Amino acid sequence: MNNNILLCSDMDRTILPNGDQEESSEVRFVLRLLVERPEIHLAYVSGRDKNLIQEAIEEYDLPSPNYAIGDVGTTIYELTGTDWRPWEAWFKEIAKDWNGLESEDLTGYLKGFDDLILQEPEKQNRFKLSYYADKNASGRQLVDQIQAYLSKQRLSSRIIWSVDEQRNSGLVDILPQRASKLHAIKYLMDQKGYRKSKVVFCGDSGNDLNVLTSDIRAVLVKNASENVRLEAMESVVKNGRAETLYMAKGEFMGMNGNYAAGVLEGLTHFEPDVRPWIEAAVYRLGISQ
């Protein structure tokens, strides 16, 4: 078995400080020094595609990961230096839900949905089919209609509705049922032999709830909304998993618990042995606590 710690983290508003709350000083540099430890392996788990993940790493000066799960769970990459190698085995795993079809094939099935407008080519991949829709439409109703239609075609799918406020548009992502953050993380664990007792996931939003409320140890950063915090806690308590979820409080080494500070706080909660490594990084950077 692999005895290293596998730190899995969402990017936007979890490690990336692109929300409204304040970020603790130098916290991303502390994270980078921590991840330099050979005992810690890092996986980004994001809705972003590979190019946008790479842009975020460069823009925010983030540590380079060992793995990246992207495109809402439809891609897994393993990194060797600057080489991002996609896992073909993962494509084969999720392809089972669509009986060997890919997203381009599904466009023909959905021509009858006049309100759907295909998104740009760069926002599609083999197992992620993305559309624009009227933001004022009933997202739940549209999802149910698409789900029912694809089910009749014996295509097992997961459909995600969201709203892009900047574009003033609804967004519909259609994925194989197996293509989720949770399934991708567990697949990575199985393929690389990580023990569940050494895996920690960090997130902030409703898109992370299936991992946050699973049997994987998880951290909800402090800047998460109150609705997400309540829903996550209700779920783990109901299912007898309260000990697997940690909610950052902002009481760790003078940090505020937002974004990467919450990641470090939660990781230390589950893996107390990392605290001296974080303290060493803080000392090295000369950050007053």
C-alpha positions, 0 to 999 in steps of 0.5 A: 500500500501507498503510505503517503498522504494524498491531499485532494483539493478543489481549486476555486475558492478553496485553494484559490482566494478568488472569493469575497473573504480575506486570505491569510498572508503568505498561506499559499507559500506555506502550502507550497513548502509543505507539499515539497515534503515527499510524504505528501502527494497533491491532487487538484480536483476541479471543474476546470479543464487542463489549460485553466488548471495550469493557468491557475497554478501559474497565476496564483503561484500554486504548487505543482500537483502529482495528479489533477482531476479536471473537467468535473471529474471526466479527466484524470492526469498524472504529472511527471515534471511538466508532462501531463499524462491523461489516464486512458483507463479512466476514460474507459471506466466512465465510457461504460455509462454511455455504451461506448458513445462519446459526447459528440455522439450525444449531440444528435440525441439532444437536437430536440431540446431547442432551448439548449445551445452548444457551448464552445468547442474548448468547453467540451471533451470526450465525456463532457457535453456542455450547453448554454440555456436560459438562466430563468428556466427551471433548472430542475425541470430541464435536468429531469427532462434530459435525464428521462430522455437519455435514460430511455436511450439507455445512457446513464448520465449525470446532469449538472445545472448551474448559472453563470452570472457573468454571462447571464446564462444557465449552464448544463453539463452532461457527463457519464454517471460515473464521472464525479469527483468522488468516483475519480478520487476513489479510482485514483486511490485504488490505482495508486494504492492510497489507504483511505486513512491517508486521504484528505479532501478539501472543498467549499461548495455544493459541487463538493458535497458528494465528497465532503459527505462521503466516507473520505476524510474531508475539510470544509474551508471557513469561507464556505457558505452557511447553506453548504456548511449546514447541508454537509453537517446534516448529511454526515450526522444523518449517515453516522459520519460526523467524524469524517468532516472537519469544518475550519474555524480559523483558530490554527497558527493565527490563520483565518481558516479561509481558502488554503488556511482552511486546507492546512488547518483541516489537514493538521486536524486529520494528520497531526504529524504535519504540524511541525512541517507547517511550523517549519515553513512558517518560520522559514518564510518569517511569518509572524503568528 
